[in-house]
Amino acid sequence: MSTEHLQRTGILYALAAFTFWGLTPFYFKAVAQVPPLELLAHRVLWSLPLLALLITLGRQWGAMRRALASRRLWALLFFTAALVTCNWFVFIYAMVSGRILQASLGYYVNPLVNVLLGLIFLQERLRPWQVVAVLLAAAGTLNLALAQGQLPWISLSLAFSFGTYGLLRKTMRIESLNGLFVETCLMTPAALAYVFWLASQGAGAFGAGGAQITLLLALAGMVTALPLVWFTSAARRLPYTTIGLLQYLAPSIQFVLAIFVYDETFTRAHLITFGCIWAGLALYMADLYRGRTAGP
């Protein structure tokens, strides 16, 4: 298979993944009557069998067993499972509570948070334009905090939980899909207990909320796993810089949906904040591209 064909296929996979992630507000708005914690529990439970199927199809069970022989890996997986739980819950809460714009901002800020985490924990040196990009992101966040009288906690929670998750996963010798399966296994007992407790109280939405809600909850696993498979396929075929550029498609779609479909408030403070973030991202991507293409 030619390099050109691989890259073309990779771009299609990436577009599918990031477009799907960008459109997830439609799914979560459709199940907005279900409390966020119950949605999280179903997302965990329905993801597990689908991830197991994908690992079976990819013949990854042996590789996963070998990786899990490490005690250090188990300790890290407990921590990354907690980060995934936090990230998923905050994202769900943002979707169903009319804060899609804050979620969008969080994923715009995330690459710049990654730069900051690399500086703090990996002692990576920042190039001058990266410093400017991080400062612009900080200025934008501070502007919104001052305008609203509080920190944009949803944006910061999403950016830092996902950034820390990515930082830890870089140090872990386990495939992304296999790691997510183990993390989901670790979340499953609490999720299962919560769903059964809700059912015992007659408060669960699954089965009692009507056929449409029951079906949508059962599709939560597909909403989680399908774009991940596409993203993994894209990452194997595309350069990092291409993935880096395409990743902004998801928060951009969410940004448009928040304003033009769900009529979320977009003030002058939001414009200044997003302007700072976009300017910082433009500098970051330009610097990254220049660093990748510069000769020795």
C-alpha positions in Angstrom: 0.0 0.0 0.0 1.5 3.4 -1.1 2.3 6.2 1.4 -0.1 8.4 -0.4 -3.0 5.9 0.0 -2.1 5.4 3.6 -2.2 9.1 4.3 -5.5 9.6 2.4 -7.1 6.7 4.4 -5.7 8.2 7.6 -7.2 11.6 6.9 -10.6 10.0 6.3 -10.3 8.1 9.6 -9.2 11.3 11.4 -12.1 13.3 9.9 -14.6 10.6 10.9 -13.2 10.5 14.5 -13.0 14.2 15.1 -16.4 14.9 13.4 -18.0 12.2 15.5 -16.6 13.7 18.7 -17.7 17.2 17.6 -21.2 16.0 17.1 -21.6 14.2 20.4 -23.6 17.1 21.9 -26.5 15.8 19.8 -26.3 12.4 21.6 -26.0 13.8 25.1 -28.8 16.4 24.6 -31.0 13.5 23.5 -30.4 11.8 26.9 -30.3 15.0 28.9 -33.2 13.8 31.1 -30.8 11.2 32.6 -28.7 12.5 35.5 -25.0 12.9 34.5 -23.8 10.2 37.0 -26.2 7.6 35.6 -25.0 8.5 32.1 -21.4 8.0 33.2 -22.2 4.6 34.6 -23.9 3.5 31.4 -21.0 4.8 29.3 -18.7 2.6 31.4 -20.9 -0.5 31.3 -21.7 -0.4 27.6 -18.1 0.4 26.6 -16.7 -2.7 28.3 -18.2 -5.4 26.0 -17.5 -3.4 22.8 -13.9 -2.7 23.8 -13.5 -6.5 24.6 -14.8 -7.3 21.1 -12.3 -4.9 19.5 -9.4 -6.4 21.5 -10.5 -9.8 20.3 -10.7 -8.8 16.7 -7.3 -7.2 17.0 -5.9 -10.3 18.7 -4.5 -8.1 21.6 -5.3 -10.3 24.6 -1.8 -11.8 24.7 -0.1 -8.4 24.5 -2.3 -7.0 27.2 -1.6 -9.9 29.6 2.1 -9.5 29.1 1.8 -5.7 29.7 -0.2 -6.3 32.9 2.6 -8.3 34.5 4.0 -5.0 35.7 2.9 -3.8 39.1 3.9 -0.3 38.3 1.5 -0.4 35.3 -1.3 -1.5 37.5 -0.7 1.4 39.8 -0.7 3.9 36.9 -3.8 2.4 35.4 -5.8 3.0 38.7 -4.8 6.6 38.5 -5.5 7.0 34.8 -8.9 5.3 35.4 -9.7 8.0 37.9 -8.7 10.7 35.4 -10.9 9.1 32.7 -13.8 9.0 35.1 -13.3 12.7 36.0 -13.0 13.7 32.3 -16.0 11.7 31.2 -18.2 13.0 34.0 -17.3 16.7 33.5 -17.8 16.4 29.8 -21.2 14.7 30.2 -22.2 17.4 32.8 -21.2 20.1 30.4 -23.2 18.6 27.6 -26.5 18.1 29.5 -26.3 21.4 31.5 -25.9 23.8 28.6 -22.2 24.4 28.9 -21.0 23.1 25.6 -19.0 26.3 25.0 -16.9 25.6 28.1 -16.2 22.1 27.0 -15.1 23.4 23.6 -12.8 25.9 25.3 -11.3 23.0 27.4 -10.3 21.0 24.3 -8.9 24.1 22.6 -6.7 24.8 25.7 -5.7 21.2 26.1 -2.6 21.2 23.7 -1.2 24.2 25.5 -1.8 22.5 28.8 0.2 19.6 27.5 3.1 22.0 26.8 2.9 23.3 30.3 2.8 19.8 31.8 5.8 18.8 29.7 7.7 21.8 31.2 6.8 21.0 34.8 7.0 17.2 34.8 9.3 16.2 31.9 11.6 19.2 32.1 11.0 19.9 28.5 12.3 23.3 27.3 9.8 25.7 25.8 10.7 27.6 22.6 10.0 31.3 22.7 6.8 31.1 20.6 5.5 28.2 22.9 6.0 30.5 25.9 3.9 33.2 24.1 1.2 30.6 23.2 0.9 29.4 26.9 0.8 33.0 28.1 -2.0 33.9 25.6 -4.0 30.9 26.9 -3.4 32.0 30.5 -4.5 35.5 29.6 -7.7 34.3 27.9 -8.6 32.0 30.8 -8.0 34.9 33.3 -10.1 37.2 31.2 -13.1 34.8 31.3 -12.6 34.2 35.1 -12.6 38.0 35.8 -15.6 38.6 33.5 -17.7 35.7 35.1 -16.4 36.1 38.7 -15.2 32.5 38.8 -12.8 30.2 37.0 -14.1 28.3 34.0 -13.8 25.1 36.0 -15.3 22.9 33.3 -12.8 24.0 30.7 -9.8 23.7 33.1 -11.0 20.3 34.5 -11.3 18.9 31.0 -8.0 20.3 29.8 -6.0 19.2 32.9 -7.6 15.8 33.4 -7.0 14.9 29.7 -3.6 16.5 29.7 -2.5 14.6 32.8 -4.0 11.4 31.3 -2.0 11.8 28.1 1.2 12.6 30.1 0.9 9.4 32.1 -0.1 7.3 29.1 3.1 8.4 27.4 5.1 6.5 30.1 2.9 3.4 30.1 3.9 0.4 27.9 0.4 -0.7 26.9 -1.6 -0.1 23.7 -4.2 2.7 24.0 -7.2 0.4 23.4 -5.9 -2.2 25.8 -5.3 0.5 28.4 -8.8 1.9 28.0 -10.2 -1.6 28.4 -8.4 -2.1 31.7 -9.4 1.4 32.9 -13.0 0.6 32.1 -12.8 -2.7 33.9 -11.6 -0.8 37.0 -14.5 1.6 36.7 -17.1 -1.2 36.1 -17.8 -2.4 39.7 -18.7 1.1 40.9 -20.8 1.7 37.8 -22.6 -1.6 38.1 -23.3 -1.1 41.8 -24.7 2.4 41.1 -27.0 1.2 38.3 -28.3 -1.7 40.4 -28.8 0.7 43.3 -30.8 3.1 41.1 -32.9 0.2 39.9 -33.6 -1.0 43.4 -34.9 2.5 44.2 -37.0 2.6 41.1 -35.0 5.7 39.9 -33.0 4.2 37.0 -33.7 5.5 33.5 -32.7 2.2 31.8 -35.9 0.2 31.0 -38.0 2.7 32.9 -37.4 5.8 30.8 -39.0 4.6 27.7 -37.7 2.6 24.7 -35.9 5.6 23.1 -33.9 6.4 26.3 -33.1 2.7 26.9 -31.8 2.3 23.3 -29.7 5.5 23.5 -28.2 4.4 26.8 -27.3 1.1 25.3 -25.5 3.0 22.5 -23.3 4.8 24.9 -20.5 2.2 24.4 -20.6 2.8 20.6 -20.4 6.6 21.2 -17.2 6.0 23.2 -15.5 3.2 21.3 -16.2 3.9 17.6 -14.4 7.3 17.3 -11.5 5.9 19.3 -11.1 3.1 16.8 -11.1 5.6 13.9 -8.6 7.8 15.8 -6.3 4.9 16.5 -6.4 3.9 12.8 -5.7 7.5 11.8 -2.7 7.9 14.2 -1.0 4.8 12.7 -1.2 6.4 9.2 -0.6 10.1 9.7 2.2 12.4 10.9 1.8 13.9 14.4 1.5 17.4 12.9 -1.5 16.4 10.7 -3.3 14.8 13.7 -2.5 18.0 15.7 -4.2 20.2 13.1 -7.2 18.0 12.6 -7.9 17.6 16.3 -9.3 21.1 16.5 -12.2 20.0 14.3 -14.0 18.5 17.3 -14.1 21.6 19.6 -14.8 23.8 16.5 -17.9 21.8 15.7 -18.9 22.0 19.4 -18.3 25.7 19.4 -20.6 26.2 16.4 -23.3 23.9 17.9 -23.2 25.7 21.2 -23.8 29.1 19.7 -25.9 28.5 16.6 -27.9 25.3 17.6 -28.2 25.5 21.4 -28.2 29.3 21.7 -25.6 29.4 24.5 -24.5 32.9 25.5 -21.5 34.3 23.7 -20.3 37.5 25.2 -17.5 40.0 24.5 -15.5 38.3 27.2 -15.9 34.9 25.4 -14.8 36.5 22.2 -11.6 37.9 23.8 -10.9 34.6 25.6 -11.4 32.4 22.5 -9.4 35.0 20.5 -6.5 34.6 22.9 -6.7 30.8 22.8 -7.0 30.7 19.0 -4.0 33.1 18.6 -2.0 30.9 21.0 -2.9 27.7 19.1 -1.9 29.3 15.8 1.5 30.2 17.2 1.9 26.8 18.8 1.0 24.9 15.6 3.2 27.2 13.4 6.1 26.6 15.8 5.5 22.9 15.9 5.3 22.7 12.1 8.5 24.8 11.7 10.3 22.5 14.2 9.2 19.4 12.3 10.2 20.7 8.9 13.5 22.4 9.8 16.5 20.7 8.5 19.3 19.4 10.8 
